[in-house]
Amino acid sequence: MFEFNWPWAALLLLAPLLANRFWPRPEAAEERSVEGERVTLLHPHLEILRASYRAREPGKPLATRLYRVMLYLFWAALVVSLMQPQWLKPHTEVKTAGYDLMLSVDASHSMDALDFTAEGRQVSRMSVVKGVMDRFVDARRGDRVGLIIFGSQAYVLSPLSVDRLATRQLLDGVVPSIAGSGTALGDAIALGVKKLRERPPGSRVMVLIADGDNTAGNFLPLESARLAGLQGVRIYVIGVGSKEASIPILEDGAVKYRTDLTMDEDTLQQIATLSGGAYFRATDTRALEEISRRINELEKTEVETRTALIPQPLYRWPLGVALAALLFIGLFPEGRKRFVKRVASA
């Protein structure tokens, strides 16, 4: 489809006609300069003399007519180029049916706790979360996956997208305390519900990875979980941490033991129940398979088709015509002299 981006610029096509109609012409008896030559008209009956010469002229010289045409063509081509002609090429984007999954990952200071063991050495909660969720995201082909991280506040790190690789790379770059040292668990759930409620119902899923602690934010976790249930958002919770009395954590380059990092498993289970989801432990090797199985039992979002018109600019063509006309005018200056003389004598 063809269109002009600035169609109102077509009014400039009238400029030469208006200039020819209203531009003041030189007086017959005054001195004027044509191509550097000063001409003084002293004949007492100039109109009679002019009429006699006009009667003997066979018509407009060809150079004069061509010069006038080239001038108008030059101006019209410039105006058309200014109007920004463009060809709109339709581009259809088809999104396959899938689920809308929002990952909410705890990125508070407590995720530095070293209460997991891998190959005989202590690893942090964040390392376990990254390993678990990287495999989960990689397996969700065709689904739209988003990422929320929360510490003292909750942030959308990645909107819902089918680009799973980008989501995995963003998750790999998350470090504890990147969003603050606190834990706004309720705010993270509320933010995820806000983003998912804009999607079609039936496949709204949130995967929450946290230790159940809530020390910051404006929303309580259970209130947000009730809100999720009302909006049709199922929350599948993966609890990370342990219930040991004293838990090691890496602080200031040294391992310290703290008693306030115990996982609140009861709160996490209630969040899952209130939203219609389920609760799993991060140490359960079958947790991801079970979450995937339950998600696959939900209703998929219908296929979405969107057509966008991509503009392809065409201003180069009229601009090329204008340059060609300008070149012709420059190659035949004799036409300009005749044209100026004719205008002056009109």
Secondary structure, 3 states (H helix, E strand, C coil): CEEECCHHHHHHHHHHHHHHHHCCCCCCCCCEEECCEEECCCCCCHHHHHHHHHHHCCCCCHHHHHHHHHHHHHHHHHHHHHCCEEEEEEEEEEECCECEEEEEEECCHHHHECCEEECCEEECHHHHHHHHHHHHHHHCCCCEEEEEEECCCEEEEEEEECCHHHHHHHHHCCCCCCCCCCCCHHHHHHHHHHHHCCCCCCCEEEEEEECCCCCCCCCCHHHHHHHHHHCCCEEEEEECCCCCCCEEEEECCEEEEECCCCCCHHHHHHHHHHHCCEEEECCCCCHHHHHHHHHHCCCCECCEEEEEEEEEECCHHHHHHHHHHHHHHHHCHHHHHHHHHHHHHC
